[in-house]
């Protein structure tokens, strides 16, 4: 039996797979702020889901930047209590099996590339627009090679604001809450969302120049569930900004929802 997990900035999802191909039972709960509590919680849920069956391997994603060994979380705005801790080693000790870690957005991107909206495209760029902004480049069904992973949410889009001039500080759920004092899903002013989409398009435009994809997949709670958010308008704005490349790639909404990272774990099992 295989264990799959997705440790996000807000929630943690855990699932098992009996065959390494399909998802089995799963559970979702708030991500503990404390590292030790988080490891204990994941281990406990794993035992419940395994129901007496033996684990062979665990694969999962975590919100934040991992070190080159994919062991220690070196940056995580929403899981600060996990920063600097040997996450992979702690999980291997708690679970008793080998553990493979990746950034949560990269794993969700892999899931969408292999099983979801990016299926059939050679080069997929995935953005998650949720509490924060993450993303990755997937090439021929594999997370593209990198030293520390990808952090498109921290690209600078306003040099005049050195404190909050990066994309995530302007176009994410946490940015909206900080500015308006309410969760993104409670904001109904269309003018706010149009400005949000224009800002997001600037960051995606920059990533088009860096990554040159065949398709851009937008996932996360805001992109997938937002009543006033439009993937089509983001595509229009990015097209208006694009001057160098001859065409803008296809933009698609993610198809796997909250299970994107778990499907990415399934894909990573065979790689």
N, C-alpha and C positions, 0 to 999 in steps of 0.2 A: 504494500500500500504506500501511496505517496501523499505527502502533505504539501499543500499550497497555501500561501498566505500573502496578504496585502496590508501592510501597516501604513495607513495614511495619516495625514495631519489631524483628521477628525475621527475617523473610524478605522477599525481593524477587521478584516475579513479573513476567515480561515476555512479551508475546504480540504477534502480528501479526494483522491482518485484511486480506484481499485486497479485500473489497467494502464494508467499513464496517458490515456487518450481522452477520456470523458470525465466530467466533473461529477462528484458524488455529493454527499451531505456537506452542508456548509453552515457557518454561523457568523453573524456580524455583531460587533459591540463597540462602544467608544474606546478609542486608543488611550491607554493609561498614560498619564504624564510622567510617571516614575518608571525608570528603566527596569529595575528588578521586578516591579509589579507587572510590567509589560511582558517580560520573558516568562514569568510564572503563569500569567494569564494565557499566553499563547500555548504553553506546554499543557496546561490543564484542558483547554479546549481541544487540543490535538488528541489527548487521551480519550476524551468524550466521543469525538468523531470517529476515532479508530475502532472503538467498541471491542477492544480485545485483540484486534488484528495488529500484526507487526509492521512497523514503518521501515521503508527501505531508504528513502531520501526525502529531503524537504527543499522546496524552492519558493522564494518569495521576494517581494519588493518592499522597500521602505522609503518614506518621504524624506528626501535630503540627499546630500552629496556623500558618497562613500569614498574611502581611501583606495589606493591602487590595488590593495589585496581584497577589496570588497568585504571588509571585516568591520571597520570602525566608521561610524557616522561622524563626519567631520564638520558638517553644516546642516542644520535643520531648523528653520524659523518656527515651525509649529510643534516640533518634538524636542525642545531644548534639553529636557532631562535625559535624553538618549545620546546626546552629543558626547563624543570622546570615549564611548564605552565599546568594548569588544563584542558587538552584537552577534556576529556569526559564531564566534567561539562559545558565547553564552548559550546560544540556541542549540549548538551541537552537543554541548554538555547536558542541557535540559532534555533534549529529544533523544539523544543517543544515536543519531544518524548524521551523515554528511549533510550540510546545509549550503545552498548556493544563494547568494544575495545579489540583488540588482536594485537600482533606483525604481521607485514605484511607477513613475511616468513612463520610463523606458520599457518596463514590463507590460504595462497597459498598451503601449504602442506596439509591442511585439504581438500581443494578443489580437489587436485590431488588424495588424498586417497579415497574420496567418489565418485568423478565424472570422474577422469582421469586415469593417468598411474598406480596409486597405487590401483585401484579398484580391490577387490578380495583378497588382502593381509591383514593379521592381523596387522602386525607391519610395518609401513612405515616410513622411514627416508627421509626427503626432504631437499635438498640444493638448494638455489637460488644463481646462480653465475652471477652477474650483476655489477652494480656500486660498490656494496659491496658484502659480503657473509653473508647469513642468513640461518637459517634452523630450523627444529623442528622434534620431534618424534610424530607420530600419532598412537594410539593404538585402534584397533577396532572402527575406525571411529570417534575418539575423540582426540583432542590435549592433549597430556600427561600432567599430573599435574606437576606444578612447582611453585616456589616462585616468580621468576622474568622472567620466560620465558627461551628461549634457545638462546645462542650466539656462535655457533660453529665457526664463522668467527674470533673470538678473542682468539681462542686457540693458545698457544705458540708452534711454530714448530722449533724455533731456539733460544736456550737460550743464544747464544753468541751475539745476537742483541736484546737488551732490548727495543729499540725504535720501531723497525719495524720487530720483529721476530714472529709476529702472522700471521695467515693464510690470512686474508683479505688484509694485507699489501704486500703480495707476489703473490696472485692469484685471483685478482679481476679486474674489469674494471678500477677502480681508480688507482690501483697499476700499471697497464700497461700504463695508461696515464701519471702517474708521472715518470715512467722510460723512456718511449719512446716519450712523448710529443704529442701523437696523440690518438684518440679514439681506442678502441679495434678493431672495425670493419675495421679500416684502416691498421691493422698489418697483413702482408701476409707472413712473414718469418716463415716457418714451424718449424724451430728450436726453435723459441720463444714459439710457442704453445706447442711443446713437453715438454719443460721445465715447462711451465705453468701447463700442465696436470699432470706431475710428482709431482709438489708441491701440487696441489689440492688433489691428491691421498693420500698424507701423512695425511692431515687433515681428509679426509673421512675415511681412515683406522682407525684413532684414534676414530672416532665416531662409527665405527662398533664395536669396543671393548666396548664402553660405552653403546651403544643403542641396539646392537644385532638385527637388523631388518631382515624382510623377503625380503624386496626390498628397493633399494635406488633410488629415483627419483631426477634427476637433471634438474632444471628449471632456469629461468632467461634469459636475453638477450644473454649472451655468450653461455650458454649451448644449448639453443634452436635455435639460429639464427647464431651462429658463423660458418663461412665457413670452418675454419681450426680446430675447436674444435671437439674432438672425445670422446663420452661417452665410447665407447668400449676400447679405450686406457687407459682411467682413470680406468676402471674396471681391465684391465690387470695389471696396476701398483699397484693398491690396493691389488690385489691377490698375487703379488710378495712380498708385505710387510707383508701380514697376516701370522702369525705363530701359533697363539693359537686356533682360531676357525677352525673347520674342512673344511668348505666351505665358499666361498664368496657369499653373496646374489646377486640376480639379480640387475643389474643397468639398468634403463630405462630413456629415455628422457621424460620430462614433455609433456603433451598433450594439456593442456588448454591455453597455451600461456599467453597473457596479462590478460586474464579473470580468471586466477587461484585464485586470491584473492577474486574476486567477487563470484565465485562458492563456495569458502570457507565460505563466508558470508552467502550464501544460506544454506549451511550445518549447520552452527552455529545457524541459526534461529530456528531449530527444536531441539536444544540441551540445 
